[in-house]
Amino acid sequence: MIIGITGTNGAGKGTVVEYLEEKGFKHYSARAFIVEEIERRGLTVNRDSMNAMGNELRAQHTPSYVIEQLFMRAQAEGGNAVLESVRAVSEAEFLKSHGARLFFVDADPQVRYERARKRGSATDQVDFKTFMYEEERELRSDDPTKHSVLGVAERADYRLTNDGTLEDLHAQIEQVLAKIGE
C-alpha cells in the first residue's frame, strides 16, 4: 500500500507519517528530496528556496517529478510506504493513477501556527501574518508545476482533522486504514 500525505502547514502531516511508520510503513519525504538538491547546489534552505526548487524540478522534468521519484523508490524497496508531502495537483493525479491513496490533514490555523513554531524548523520561524501569507501562496495554482494544496485536497481519498488530541488523530487513521483494508 502506498499513501500520499498532503495538508496545510503545521496540520500534522508528520505526526500522521510517524504513526504510519509505527505501523510498518516506510517514509519517503519530498521535503528531504528537495532539501538534498538545494544543499547540493549550495543554496540556503528556507520556504522560498524549497518552493522555488520544487517548482524548478517540476518544470524541468514533469509536473509530478518529485513524487514520481519517491514513488519509484518506494516501489523498488517494496512494502507499505507513505510519501510526504504531496503539494501539486499533478502529483496527486500521478499517485492516484498508480493506485496510491491520498490523505489530507488539516487543523485550525492558530493551532497549526503554534505547532509550526514549536517544531522549530528554519522555515517555521515567522510571525502569524507571514505564516498565513506563505500558506495562501501555496493553496491554489492553475500551474501544474506549482503548489496547490487545495487542489490536492479536492483529490484526497480521506480527510483527517487534527484539532483534538493525538489519540483522536490516531483513531481517525485507524478508521481509514480499516476502510482501506476492507
C-alpha positions as CSV (number, residue, x, y, z in Angstrom):
1,M,0.0,0.0,0.0
2,I,1.3,3.5,-0.9
3,I,-0.2,6.5,0.8
4,G,0.4,10.1,-0.2
5,I,0.1,12.8,2.6
6,T,-1.0,16.3,1.9
7,G,-2.3,19.1,4.1
8,T,-2.0,22.6,5.4
9,N,1.2,23.8,7.1
10,G,1.5,22.5,10.7
11,A,-1.6,20.4,10.4
12,G,0.1,17.2,11.5
13,K,1.3,15.5,8.3
14,G,4.5,14.5,10.1
15,T,2.5,13.1,13.0
16,V,0.4,11.0,10.6
17,V,3.7,9.8,9.0
18,E,5.2,8.9,12.4
19,Y,2.1,6.9,13.3
20,L,2.2,5.1,9.9
21,E,5.9,4.3,10.4
22,E,5.0,2.7,13.7
23,K,2.6,0.5,11.7
24,G,5.4,-0.6,9.4
25,F,5.2,2.0,6.6
26,K,8.5,3.3,5.1
27,H,8.7,7.1,4.9
28,Y,9.7,9.0,1.7
29,S,9.9,12.8,2.1
30,A,9.5,15.3,-0.7
31,R,11.0,17.9,1.7
32,A,14.1,15.8,2.2
33,F,14.4,15.2,-1.6
34,I,14.2,18.9,-2.3
35,V,16.5,19.9,0.5
36,E,19.1,17.5,-0.8
37,E,19.0,19.3,-4.2
38,I,19.1,22.8,-2.6
39,E,22.2,21.8,-0.5
40,R,23.8,20.1,-3.5
41,R,23.6,23.5,-5.2
42,G,24.9,25.3,-2.2
43,L,21.8,27.4,-1.7
44,T,20.1,28.5,1.6
45,V,17.3,26.2,2.8
46,N,14.1,28.2,3.6
47,R,10.5,28.0,2.5
48,D,11.1,30.2,-0.5
49,S,14.1,28.2,-1.8
50,M,12.2,24.9,-1.2
51,N,9.2,26.2,-3.2
52,A,11.4,27.5,-5.9
53,M,13.4,24.3,-6.1
54,G,10.3,22.1,-6.2
55,N,8.8,24.3,-8.9
56,E,12.0,24.2,-10.9
57,L,12.3,20.4,-10.7
58,R,8.7,20.0,-11.8
59,A,9.2,22.5,-14.6
60,Q,12.4,20.8,-15.8
61,H,11.2,17.2,-15.7
62,T,7.5,16.6,-15.2
63,P,4.9,18.3,-13.1
64,S,4.8,15.3,-10.7
65,Y,8.6,14.7,-10.8
66,V,9.4,14.8,-7.1
67,I,6.5,12.4,-6.1
68,E,7.3,10.2,-9.1
69,Q,10.9,9.8,-7.8
70,L,9.7,9.0,-4.3
71,F,7.0,6.6,-5.7
72,M,9.7,4.7,-7.8
73,R,11.9,4.4,-4.7
74,A,9.0,3.1,-2.7
75,Q,8.1,0.6,-5.4
76,A,11.7,-0.6,-5.7
77,E,12.1,-1.1,-2.0
78,G,8.7,-2.8,-1.6
79,G,6.3,-2.9,1.4
80,N,3.9,-0.3,2.6
81,A,5.0,3.3,2.0
82,V,4.0,6.8,2.9
83,L,5.0,9.7,0.7
84,E,5.1,13.1,2.3
85,S,4.1,15.8,1.2
86,V,2.0,15.9,-2.0
87,R,1.7,19.6,-3.0
88,A,0.9,19.8,-6.7
89,V,-2.3,18.5,-8.4
90,S,-0.2,16.6,-10.9
91,E,1.5,14.8,-8.1
92,A,-1.9,13.7,-6.6
93,E,-3.1,12.6,-10.0
94,F,0.1,10.6,-10.6
95,L,-0.3,8.8,-7.3
96,K,-4.0,8.1,-7.7
97,S,-3.4,6.8,-11.3
98,H,-0.9,4.4,-9.8
99,G,-3.3,3.1,-7.1
100,A,-2.0,5.1,-4.1
101,R,-4.4,6.5,-1.5
102,L,-4.3,10.2,-0.6
103,F,-4.8,11.6,2.9
104,F,-5.5,15.3,3.5
105,V,-4.6,16.6,7.0
106,D,-6.0,19.9,8.3
107,A,-6.4,21.8,11.6
108,D,-7.4,25.3,12.8
109,P,-4.9,27.9,11.5
110,Q,-3.9,29.2,15.0
111,V,-3.3,25.6,16.2
112,R,-1.2,24.9,13.1
113,Y,0.8,28.1,13.6
114,E,1.6,27.2,17.2
115,R,2.6,23.7,16.2
116,A,4.8,25.0,13.4
117,R,6.6,27.4,15.8
118,K,7.2,24.6,18.3
119,R,8.5,22.3,15.5
120,G,11.3,24.9,15.2
121,S,12.5,24.3,11.6
122,A,14.1,27.2,9.8
123,T,11.0,27.6,7.6
124,D,8.7,28.0,10.6
125,Q,10.3,30.9,12.4
126,V,7.9,33.5,11.2
127,D,5.1,35.6,12.7
128,F,1.4,34.5,12.2
129,K,0.8,37.0,9.4
130,T,3.8,35.7,7.5
131,F,2.7,32.1,8.2
132,M,-0.7,32.8,6.7
133,Y,0.7,34.7,3.8
134,E,3.1,31.9,2.9
135,E,0.2,29.4,3.2
136,E,-2.0,31.5,1.0
137,R,0.7,31.4,-1.8
138,E,0.6,27.6,-1.7
139,L,-3.1,27.0,-1.5
140,R,-4.1,27.2,-5.2
141,S,-2.4,27.5,-8.6
142,D,-3.5,26.7,-12.1
143,D,0.1,26.0,-13.0
144,P,0.7,22.2,-12.7
145,T,4.3,22.7,-11.6
146,K,3.3,24.8,-8.5
147,H,1.8,24.2,-5.1
148,S,-2.0,23.8,-5.0
149,V,-2.8,22.4,-1.6
150,L,-6.5,22.9,-2.1
151,G,-6.4,21.3,-5.5
152,V,-4.7,18.3,-4.0
153,A,-7.1,18.3,-1.1
154,E,-10.0,18.0,-3.6
155,R,-8.5,14.8,-4.8
156,A,-7.9,13.3,-1.4
157,D,-9.4,9.9,-0.6
158,Y,-9.5,10.6,3.1
159,R,-9.6,13.8,5.3
160,L,-8.2,13.9,8.8
161,T,-9.0,16.8,11.1
162,N,-6.3,17.3,13.7
163,D,-7.8,19.8,16.1
164,G,-8.0,17.3,19.0
165,T,-5.7,15.0,20.9
166,L,-3.1,12.7,19.5
167,E,-5.3,9.8,20.4
168,D,-8.2,11.4,18.3
169,L,-5.9,11.6,15.3
170,H,-4.7,8.1,15.7
171,A,-8.3,6.9,15.9
172,Q,-9.0,8.6,12.6
173,I,-6.0,7.0,11.0
174,E,-7.1,3.6,12.3
175,Q,-10.6,4.1,10.8
176,V,-9.1,4.9,7.4
177,L,-6.7,2.0,7.5
178,A,-9.6,-0.3,8.4
179,K,-11.6,1.1,5.4
180,I,-8.7,0.6,3.0
181,G,-8.2,-2.9,4.3
182,E,-11.8,-3.9,3.6
